[in-house]
């Protein structure tokens, strides 16, 4: 520092600070260590360069710095103050002991283990600032300081202060002013976009991560102008082509570096959650940077760490099933069949979890089924390994789409290598089966995709077809051992033929069903798939895996063209129960899936199902079947932070999988982060563009617009979808959402018209009298809705009598009767005696059937809630409350009905204040699971609250909400709207 500048600065600072020394600086400022004389503490003073200070509105700059000084977070170095004197403009911050990331990088690249906590700290700091509306705009290694085993971020708010102050000074917008550092600038910053938002910081952090791990940022050039052009127009070399990383970690970083902001992580919090996921799996020490080439370079050293196995299938139903996705996990490490001379095979293990892709096994026998059987059986066995992650069928399908190849293409060894090269997958599993005389030879190998070099191989023989399953099992376990898995662990496992089946014919049927369910055959035929599974268990009644998959397919849906029926559900529950009783035959992961299915579909116990899936995830942190179902259960249980966490983990594992992303949306809505949810939705629109993905995304958009209460948008989108959709089950889902939108606005006639359309369609296709009966009571439902929404209880009494007389419902089998609805009907008609009689029959049948059909088990909160409503009808509100209050925290799957009935009970007890509290929880709910329950209970709650309103503010809030919701309601509801308007005027 020149003596003249030091004297100038000390003169400007006066007696408040004493300059110690210059620390350095950059293009925008010079940095000094000083002592705050009054407090005796060290501070950093950053003095703007004269060129920059000349164009700054100094008062505006000071105001912006003071605003940013209010930002407090453990990972943020706060700004203290800004000052101006003697022509100098500066700002101050505390001095942090330690070094900057820039200084650390100068000593060489860092390991993934060391980089990960730094990135998490910075992402958490960014998330805290972004929630306050502050974007850093200049994230770079020099602004990240390492202090006491943590990373802290400096200079928050400075870039915004500069841009705002320059704009004020010049009277111009900041378009074209690219504040930041070119090597870390987002494309939108480099282009001078004035609307830069928080996602620019996410891009910059991706650049920092890239540099920490590889030694260089994504783009380098002596010319700043050329570097800015590269940020806008060039794609960085995938980081996994430079340094071997876990696929999830590499994917997390590359998502940050997307050119389109909508394709990046939607928020820094979501990025931090994804990075946290990496702590669930083993870490890696990266190799030194290698020269960048256009091909993946296989590491030459031995590698020895577990590889977790994600599983995937093509839709939610398939993901719930497991088996086929399980299969995709196993051949990943499978030992291949090649014709080379076998020598002592080296142990092939990975320094960190690596993804592999499994090629379809080459079949050199006359039996066309054996190739698929070998592939799928190997996958099923290796699914249990903790050292392999297999490229999922969904990810493979997307890769084929990007290559403009049919998604049902057989993945030959050549095609698998091509996919691996394009997707950055380091290992291909290739296999072969052949018959020599009466002996079968099965062999598998791990192959480098770049040159086809074999890294490891193993071979087994089977003296006959009957011995083939055992041979494949031995082959798979030898492969697991070569990958580094403990011999002790493998020796303790039961033989594969016990875990699966000892019937080759049964295994053939099961394999064909799996491939059909995943779309690998090009013909997704649910009826055929179920038939194959039924044939498999007929051949081997102890085939537990087939029983479980069959049960889940039957109870949760076997496909859009396979109609639901009560008989089918009964069959499904029986199959799941059979699998549960055989669970000791299964591997740990398959056993967990059987237990989870049993507690979900038979016992209706979401807590135990959640525990079963959690146990699977503990055993296998990358098991996406468990992760997907944990997210689903967490959503049902109202655990929205968990939903968000599981979504982030899932996306970090497999960002190409469509199914991972919706959990981020549901979690964001459930935790009150609507902007984050919208950002994820926009990102999904950019990412998923195949016709099937667009179709599913449109269906989800209906649900999310429902969450946003944008009923006109729901109606527009639903009508547009119905105009082109012909498949009956999808039409059913769309129409149900449309009915909710109409009901929310009090347009019940329109809602009933949609319902009539559904009835007509299903009455023509229903498989059973149960469906015909359930769909054929439109008149009864109209009476009920008029009573529920409009208070016409006289009409429902007549409607019940007509329905009972014409339907013959009392002659149906008990499990076929709509008992739940009938109890409600009698309650609405004011017939407490009839409601009690129907409820007693319902409860008795529930005990007998143990949850069959629409009958929940006796322990279910639904049954207890229904009895509480009968008690209210009997004029026993305290007894009802005694049932409902303990139920409220448990019945989180259906929160609004419970809240409403508790409010009703307090109202009947004359406790108006308590009634207001509980009823307002219904109307104020932001629970994203609302759906039909909001249409049913919001209006009823608002009606009661409108009458309970004592103050003008309460009348405006509750009566006003009812008026806004029902301003276009049907004529028979308009007297209620008029009453609400009158209350507002009182």
N, C-alpha and C positions, 0 to 999 in steps of 0.2 A: 504494500500500500504506500503510495507516495506520501511524503510528509505533508505536502500541501493539502491533499484530499483528507488525510487524517485530521489535520488541524481544522479544516472546513467542517468535517463531520462532528468533531468534538464541540466546536462552536455552536453548531446547530442543535446538538443534544443538550447543551448547557450542563447544569449540575445534576441532572436526573440520572444520567448514565455515564459510566467510565469505560471507554473502549480498551479492550485487552489486546486483541489481535484480529487480523482478517483471516477468515476461515476458507474463503474461496468465493465462488459465484458462478453464475451462468449468463445466459443471454439477456435476462431481464433484470438481474439485480447483482449487487455485491453483498457478501455475507460477512458479518462481524460478530465476534464474541465480545460481550460487554457485561458489566456489573450494574445491576439496578441498585443505586446507592442507598435509597431509602429502605429497601428490603434486604439488602445484602445477598442477593441471589444472582446467579448467572442467567443471562438471557442472550438470545440471538437477535441481532438487528439486521434486517434485510433492507438495503437501500436501493431503490429503483434506479436504473441507469438514467442519466440525464436525457437521453433520446426518448426513452419511454415516458419519463415523468413529464416531459414537455407537452405531451398530448393528452394528459390526464386531468380531469376535473377533480381537484384535490379534495374538496369538501365531500363530493360524492364518494370518492375512494375511501375517505375516513369513515363515512357512514356505513359503507358496505363491509369494511373490516370489522367495525364494531358489531354489526349484525352477525357476522360469522363467528365472532368471539363468544357468542352464546352457545356454540356447539360444544357439548361436553360428552366425551366417550373415552373409556380407558385406552382405546387404540388410536386416539386422535390427539395430536399435539395442538393445544388450543392457541388461537391468536390472542394476544394480550391487548394491543392498542396500535394505533397508527398516528404518525406525527408528520409535521411539515414545518421547516424553517430553513432560512438561508438558501432557499432554492432546492433543498433536498426533500425527498418524500420517502418515508420508511414505514415499516411495521415491525412489531416485535413478537417473540414467542419464547416460551421457556427453553433453556438449553437442555438437551437430552444427551446423557452420557452414552457412549457407544459409537457404533459406526453406521454409515448408511449402506443400503444395499449396493450402491454404486461402488463403494470401497470394497465390499465383500466380493462382488463379481470380479474385481480386478485380480483376486487371488485364484480364480478358476471356477468352473461350473460346480453347481451344488447337487447333492443327491435329492431324489424325490422325497426321501424321508425328511430332509431338512427344509425343502421348499414348501411342502404341504402346509405346515402350521403357519408359515409366513403368509401364504396366500389366504388362508382362512382368516387370520387377523386383519389383513387389509380389506378383504371382502366384508367382514363384519363392520369395520370402520366405515366403509363406503355405504353399507346398508343404513347405518345410523344417520349418516349425513343426508343421504337421499330422502329418507323419511322426513327430514326437516326442510326438504326442498333445495339442498345445497349440492351442486355438482362440482367435483374437484377440477376437472378439465386439464390437469397436468400431472396425472399419475405417472411416475417414472422411478427408477431405482434411487435417484438422488433425493426424492421426497419420501422415501420409506426408511425409517431409522430402526436399527436393532438395539433393543434395550431390555436387559434382564429377561432374556429368553422369549421376548415378544417383539412383534413388529408394530411400530406406530407410524401414523401417516401425518406428514406436515403440510402446511400451506393450503389447508382447506379454505375455500372462499376467496382466495387471492385472485385466481383467474377470473372469477365472476366480478370481483370488485374492479379489476382492470378493464374488462370489456364494458361494464356499465359506466365506469368513469370516462373511458375514451369516447363512448357514445354521447355522454352528456357534454363533453368538451367540444366535440366536433359538430354536434347536432345531427349526426348521421346514425343509422343503425349499425350494428356490429357485423353485418354480413360482409364477409371478405376478410375479417380480422381473425386470423387463426392463432389464438393464444394457446401455447402448449409446446411440446417438444416433438419434432417431426417423427422420430423413430417410434413414438408411442401414441401418435395421434390417430384417432378413429377416422375412417374415410369421410364422415360427415364434417368433422373438424377440419380435416385437410382441405375440404372443398369450401370452407368458409361458411357453412350452414349456420344461420343464426338461431336455429331451433334445436341445437345440441341438447341432449338430455342425459339422464343417468347412464344410459347404455354406452355412452362414450367412455366413461370410466371403466366399464366392464371390458371393453375392447383394450384399453390401455393396460389393465391388469393382466389380460391375456398376453400382451406383448412382453410385460415384465416376466411373467411365468416362463414364457418361451426362452427369454434370454438367460434366466437363472439356470435352466435345465440344459440348454445347448451352448451357451457362451455368447450368443449373438441374438439381437432382436429379430423379428421376422423379416425385416427389410433393412439393408444397410447400403449407404451410398454417400460419398463425400459431398454430393450436392443435395442440399436440403430440398430444393425444388423437385429433383428427381425422386427423392424419397417420398414426398407428398403425393406425387403422381402414382408411385407404387402402392401407397396406402389405399388409394382410390381404385386402382385398376388391376392389381395383381393379387393372386391368391398365394399365401405363404406355403412353403413346403410342409406337408404334414409332419408334425413333431416326431411321430413314431418312426419316420424314415431317417431321423437324425439320431435319436436316442431311444432305446427300448424302454417303453413305459407300460404300465398296466393300461389295457384298452380304455377302461373307464376314466382314468386320469387324463390320458391323451385326448379322449373325446371331450372331456370337460373343458380343457384348455382351448381346443380348436373351435368349440361352440362360441367361446368369447371372441374369437377372431373372425367371425362371419362379417362379410361386408355390409349386409343388410341388418340394421339394428334389430328388426323384428325377429331375426333368426338367432340372435344371441340369447343368453340367459335373460329372462324378463326383468329380473331384479338382482341386485348384489346379494340380497338375502338368499335367493334361490341358488345363486352360485355358491355361496358359503355352505349351504346345506348339501349341495352336490359334492363339494370338496370334503366335507365332514364324512360323507359316505366312504371316501377312500380309506378312512381309518378303520373300516370294518374288515379290510383285507390286508394281506402282507404287503410290506413296503419293498422297495427295490433300490439298489445302488446303481445309478446309471453308468453306462460306459462313457468314455470320453467321446466328444463329438466326432463323427465321421464325415468325410466329404459327402455333400449332398448329391445324390444321384436320383434317377427316375425309378429305381427299383429298390425294394426292401433288401437290406443287407442283414443276413442272418448272423447273430453273434456266434463267435467261434468258441467261446468258453462254455464250460459246464454250468448248468443253472439248476437251482434246487429250492424252489419255493412252491407252496400250494397254488393251484389254479382253481378258483371257484367256478361253479357251473351255472350260468343263467339258463333258464328254460323259457321258451316262448312258443306260442301257437298263433293261429291267425285271428282269433277273436276271443272275447272274454270267456265264452263257454269253453273253448278249447283250453284256455289257460287254466281254468278251474280244474280241468281234467288231469293234466299233468303228463300222463303216459307218453304221448308223442313228443312233447317237448323234452320230457325226460330222456327220450331216446336221442334227441339231437345232442344231448350233452355227453353221451357216452363214447361214441366213436371218435370223439375228438382226440382222445389220447390213444385210440385203438392202434394196435400194432399192425403194420400193413403187410400186404402180400406183394412181394416183388420177386423177380426171377434171379436176382443177384446171388452171389455166393455168400452164405451167412458166415460171418465171423463172430467173435465175441462182441455182442452188441453193447455199445456204451450206454450209460445212464443218460437219458435226455430229460433234463429238468429245467425249469424256468426260474430265472432270478426274481421274477415277480409274476403274478397271475397273467397269463397270456391267453388271448382268444385263438382258437383254431377253427378251421372249417372242415367238415366231414364230407368227403366225396362219396357218392354212391359206390358201393362195393362192386367190383367187376366179378361177374358170375360166369364161370367157365364150366358149369354143369348143365345137364339137360333139364333140371328142375328150375323153372323161371322164378320161383318164389324164394330161393335160398339167398340170393344177393340181398334183397330187402330184409330178409330175416336176420342175416348177419349184421347188417348196418344197424337196424333198430335194436337188436338184442345187445349189441356192444354198447350202444348209447344208454340203454336202460341200466346196464351194469355200471358204466363209468359215470353216470349221473351221480352216483353216491360218492365219488371221489371229491376231495377238497382241493385238488391240484389242477383242475382243468376248467376252462370256460369255453363253451362251444358256441360258435356263431349260430344264432337261433334261426329257426325256419322263417320267422318274420323278417329278420335282417337279411337273410339270404334272398327272400322274395323281393325285398326292396332293391337289393343290389342287382338282381336280374332285371327289374324294371328299369333301373338306371342304365343298364347295358342294352335296353330295348330287346330283351329276350323274354319268352313266355315264362311266367312264374312257375308253371308246372314242369319246366324243363328238368330232365334228369341231370343231376350235378355230377358229371363225369370228372375224372381226375384232371383233365385239361381245363374244363370249365371252372372247377374249384380253384385251381391255381390262378386263373384269370381273375376270379372274384377276389381272392386273397390279395393279389397285387393291387387291385383297384381300391380295396377297403383297408389296406394296411394290416392285414392279418398275417402273422409271421409263420404259421405252420398249417399245412394241409394234411389231413388224415386220409390215406388211400388204402384200399383193401382189396383182397381177391379171395375167391373160393373156387376150388376145382376138385374134381374127382379123378382118382387114379385107381383103376380097378374098382374095388369096393371101399377104398379108403378115401376119406375127405381130408383135404389140406386147407386150412384157413390161416391166412397170414395178413398182417397189417403193419404199416410203417408210418412214421412221421417224416414228412417231406418238406423241404424248403420250396416255397412257391416260385422263387426267382430262377432257380436252375434245376429243380426237380431232384436235388441231391437228397438221398435218404439219410436221415439222422439216427434213426433207430428202427429195429424191426424185430418181430417175434412170429413164431409159427407154431401151430398145434395141429394134431391129427385126430381123426375120429374113425374108428374101425368100421362104423356103420352109421346109418342115418340116426338111429336111436341114441348114439353117443355124441351127436353133433352139438347139442345144447351144452353139455358138460365141457366139450372142447372149446366152444366159444367163451364160456365162463372162465376157463383157465387162461385163455388168450387175453381177455380183458384185464384180468388181475395181474398177469405178468406185465402188461402195459402200465397199469397203475404203479407197479413197483418200479419200473424203469423211469417213470416220471418223478420218482422220489418219495412215494408213499410208503409208510412204515410197513415192513413185513409182518410185524406183530399184529398190526391192525387188520391186514388182509387175511392172515391166517385165522383170525377170530370170526371172520364172516361166514355165514352159512353158504353152502353151494348155490350157484346161480339157479340150478334147476329147481331148488326148493323155494327160492325167492320168487321165481317166475312160474314155470311149469315144467313138468317132465314129458309133456306131450308135444311133439313137434307139430302135429296138426293143429293143436290149440294155439300154439305160438304163431303159426302161419296166419290163422284167422285174426289173432290179436294184432299182428304186424300190419296186415292189410287194413284193418280198422283204423289204426293209428295214422297210417299214410293217407288214408282217405279223409280223416278228420283234419289233417293239416293241409289238405289241398295238394299233396304231392302227386296224387294220381291224376289231377286235372278234373276230377269228378267228385265234388263234395256232396255226397248223398247220405244225409243223416239216417234215413230209414235203413239203408244198406249197412252203414257203419254199426248201428245198433244190432242189426241181424247178425253181423259177423261176431260181435262181442257175445251175443247170446249163444252162438255156435261154439265159441271158444270155451265158455263156462260149461256148456253141455259136454264137451270133450274132457274137461278137467274141472270138476266141481270145487276144487281147492285152489283155483287160479285167482288169487286174491286181487292182483293188479287189474285183471279183466273185470272182476266183480265191481271194483270201485269205479272204474271208468264207465262201465255200463250204468251204474246207479246214478252217477253225476249227469251223464247224458240224458237219462230219463227224467230226472227230477228238475234239472235246471234248463233243459231245452236241448232237443236233438237236432235243431235246425229250423229254418224259417218255414219249411214245407211240411213239418211234422206236427200235427195239431196236438195241443195240450189236452189231457183228459185226466180225470181222477184216477182211473185204473192205471194209467201210465205212471203217475206219481207213486201209487202204491207199489208198483213193480220196482221203481227206482229206489224207494226207501228199503225195500226188502233186499235189493242187491247191495246197497251201501252197508246195511246191517250185516250181511254175509261177509263182506270185505272186512268189516270191523272185527268180527269174531275170528277171522283168519289173520289178524294183523301181526301176530307174533311170527308168522312165516315171512314177513316183509322186511325189507331193508329199513334203516332208520328214517330216511326221507319218505319212502313210500308208506311206511307205517304212520308217519305224521300226517300225510295227506289223507289216509283212510280215517284217522281219528278226527281230523278237521271236517271231512265230509259228513261223518256221522253226527257230530255235534251241531253242524250247520243244518243239515237236511232232515235228520231224524229227531234229535233231541231239542232242536231250536234253542240252543244254548250258545249265544254269540261269544260269551266270555270264555268258555272252554275251547271253542273253535279258534278264538284269537290266541289263546295260550298254545294250542297245537301248532298253528302257523308260526308263532314266535319261536317255538322249539326247533322247527325246521330251519328257520333263519339263523338261529344260534349255531346249529350244526353245519349250515351251508349258507354263509352270508350273501351269496350271489344267487340264491334260488328265487327266480322271479315269479314262479307260481305262488310261493309263500308270500313274497313281497306284494304281489298284486292283490292277493286275498286279504292280507293284513290291512292294506289300504282300504279295501272294500269294507272289511269289518270295522275298521276305525271310523269310517264315514258313517256306517250304520249306528255306531255307538256314540257318535258326536265328538270323537277325539280328533278335532280338525288339525291341530298342530302335528299330530302323528300322520295324518293323511298327507300333509304337506311334506313332512320329513320322508315318508316312504316314496312319495312321488319324486322328490329330488334324488333319492338314492337310485330309484329305478331308471330315471333319465340318465344319471351319471353312468350307470352300467350299460345302458343300451338306448342311446338317444335316437336311434333310427326306428325304434319300436313305437308304433302309434299308441299302443295301450298304456305306455308309461306316462304320457303327457297329461291326460285328463285329470289324474290325481293332483297335479300341481294346480289345476283350475279349481277343483273342489276344495282343496286345502286352503287356497287363497281366499275364496269366498267365505269359507267357514271361519277364518281368522280375521275377517273384516278387511282384507286386502283386495278390494274390488279392482283397483287399477292394475294390480299384479295379475289378477285373473284375466283381465281383458288383454294384457300384453301377452300372456301365454296363449290365449286363443288366437291372437293375431299371428304369433309365431307358428302355431300349428297350421294355420292356413297357408303359410309360406312353405312349410316343410313337407306337408302331406298332400300330394296332388294327384294320386292315382284315383280312378273312379270309385273304387271301393272305399278308400280313405275319405274322399269327399262325401260320400253317402253317409258314412258313420259320423263324420264331423258335423254334417248338417243336422243329423238327429240329436247330437249333443248340443249343438247351438240352440235348439228348441228348449232343452232343459236349462241351459245357462241364461237364455233370455227370460225364462220363467223365474229363475233366481233373481234376475234384475227387475222383475215385475214390469217388463216392457211388453204388455199384452198386445198392443197393436202389431208390434214386430213379430211376436209369436204367431199371431193370426196370419200375417203376410207370408212368413216363411213356411208355416204349416200348409197353407193353401197351395203354395208353389210346389212343395214336395208332393202333396197328394195328386197334383195335376200330372206328375210324371211317374209316380210310384204305383206299381201293380201288385207287388208281393203282399199277401194279406197280413202277415205278422208285423211287417214294418208299417203298413198302413194303420194297423191297430195302435201301435205306439204313437204315431204321429197324431192320430185322431184323439187319443186320450189326452195328450198335451193340449190340443186345440180345445177340447171340452173344458179343461181347467181354465184356459184363458177366457172362454166365454163365461164360465161360472163366476170367475173373479169379478167380472163386470156386471154380474147380475143378469146376464143374457141366457137364461135357462132354456128358453125355446130353441135357441141356436145350438146349445149344448145337447139337448135331447135329440135334435135332428141328426147331429153327428152320431149320437149313440144308436139311433135307429138304423143308420147306415151300417154300423158295425154289427148290429144284431142280424140284419138281413144277410150280410156276407157270411157270418158264422153259422147261422141256422142252416145254410145251404151246404156247409162243409163239415159241421160238427161230427165227431166220431161217436159220441155217446149221448145218452139221454141227459146225463149230468150237464153237459154243455148246453144242450137245448133248453133245459130248465133254467140254468143260470142266466142265459142270454134272453130267455123268452118272457121276462117279467117287466117289460118296459113300462106298462101302465102302473104297476106298483111303485117303481122308482120315481115316476112323475109325481105320484101322490106324496111320496116321502120328501122329495125336494121342495114341493110347495109348502109342506109343513115345516121343514127345517129352515128354509130361507125366508118364507113369508108368513109362517105361523098358522097355516090353514090345517088345523088338527082334525077338523070334521071330515075333510076329504080323505085323509089317510085311513081313517077307520073304515070307510066304505071301500077304499082300495084294497085293504087287507082282506076283507070279507070276500070281495070279488076274486082276488088272487087265490085264496085258499080253495074257493069253490071250483075254479076253472082249471087250476094247475094240477090238482091232485097231489100237492107237495107232501101231504101227510101220509101218502102211501109209498113214497120213495124210500129207498134205503136211507138209514139215518145219516150215513156219511155223504149222501148226495144232496141232502137238504141244505138250503142256504140259511142255516140256523142263526148265524151271526146277524145277518140282515133282518131276519124276522124278529129277533129280540129288539133291535133298534126300532123297527116298525111299531111294535106294541108300545114302546116307550114314547115315541112321538105321538101316538094316538091317545096317550094318557091312560092306557090300560095297564096298570101296574101288575094286576093279577096275571094277565096274559103274558106280560114280559117275564115275570118270575117263572111261570110254567115253562116257557120256551127256554129260558136260561138254565133251568134245572136239567132239562133234557140235553141241552148243549154241553153242560159240564159233565154229565154222566157219560155221554158219548166221547167226550174229549179224553176222559180217563181211560175208557176202553180202547179207543183207537190210538192213543199216544201220539197225537199230532198228525193223523192222516188227513189228507185233503186240505180243506180250509179250517180244520179243527186244531187249534194250538194245544200243546200239552197243558195240563192243569197248572203247572208252575209258571206258565207264561204270563207276563204283565198284561197282555191283551185280555185274557180271561178275567183277571182281577179288576181291570179297568171297566170291563163290561158289567161285572157285578156291582161295582160302585154306581154305575149309571142306573141300574135297576133299583138300587137303594135310594137314589135321588128321586126316581119316579114314585117310590113308596113313601116319600116324605121323610126320609131318614138321612138328612144331610151329614150329621155328625158321624154316623156309621160309614157313610160313603167317604168322608174325609179321612177317617181312620185307615181305610184301604188305600186311598189315593196318595196321601202324603209320603208314606214309605216307598210308594211305587215310583214317585216322580224322578228321583235320581237314577233308578234302574231302567225306566222305560224311555231311555234316550233315543231309541229308534223311532219313537212316535211322540215327540215332545209336545206338539200343539194340542192334541186331544186331551192329554193329561192336564196340561196347564188350564185349558178351558174348563174341564170338569171340576178341578179344584176351585177355580173362580166361582163357578156355579154353586158349589157347596157352601162356600163362604157367603155368597149372596143369599142363599136360602136360610142361612143362620143369622142373617141380618148384620153381618160384619162387612159393611160397605167398603171400608178402606182396604181390607185384605182382598176383597173381591176385585177391586180396581187394580191392585198390585199384580195379581195372577192373570187377570184378563189382559192387562196391558203387555204382559210378557208374550202373549200370543201375537198381538198386533205389532209389537216392536221387534219380533224375532227376525234375525238375519240368517237363520239356519238354512243352509242351501238345500236341505232335504225336504223343504216344505211341500212342494208339489201339490197334490190334490188336497192335502190336509189344510193348506192355507186357504184354498177356495172354500173348504167346508167350514172352517172355524174362524177365519178372520172376520167375515161379515157378521156372524153370530156374536163374536166378542165385541165388535164395534157397536152393534145395536145395544148391547147391555151397557157398555161403557158410556155411550151417548146419553143414556138415561141416568147413569150414575154420576155424570159430570156435574160438579158443583161450582166451578169457577169458569169465567169466560175463556181462559186459556185451555182448560180441559174440553170445553164445548167446541172450540175451534179445532183442537187436535183430533178428538175422536169423532164428533159429529161431522166435522169437515172431511175427515178421511172417508167416512161412509158415503158422503155426498159425492166426493171425487171418484170413488170406486164405482158407484152405481148411478152416475149421472145419465148413462144410456141404458139403464136396466129395463127389464120387461115391465109392462104396464102394471101387473099385479104387485110389483115391488115398489112402485112409485109412491104409494102412501107412506112407506117407511122412509123414503128419501125426503118426502115433504115434512115428515115429523122431525127428521134430523135438521133440516133447514130451520124449522121453527125453534128448535132447541138452541141453535146457534144465535138466533135473533133475541132470545130471552135475556 
